[in-house]
Amino acid sequence: MFQKYYRISEEYNDPEGPSQILCRLGIAFRTIEASDYAITALEKSISMSASIELDARRNELQCETYRVLGQTYLEHYYCYASLLGVPETREEVIRKASLCS
């Protein structure tokens, strides 16, 4: 469904559509605990939203996406035991999450 809506929004030159879809996709990936995919989709959403001309819409979408990205970094930190014992990785995750919040 995400791919179908993404193609439709590109076909009709919807400037907000692809970025919104990627944000929602990131939320969906986060929900199923696929944080790597979520982070990729959310970061792409942020970069794509830079082309939205209306400041208010761009800022609103980026704000929501950064919020979700920050939450995803924190969940990634707390959910994955592989990060325990690797201080640099924990610090990097916390730094990224604080930048997004």
Buried (B, 14 or more C-beta within 10 A) or exposed (E): EEEEBBEEBEEEEBBBBBBBBBBBBBBBBBEEEBBEBBBBBBBBBBEBBEEBEEEEBBEBBBEBBBEBBBBBBBBBBEEEEEBEEEEEBEEBBEEBBEEBE
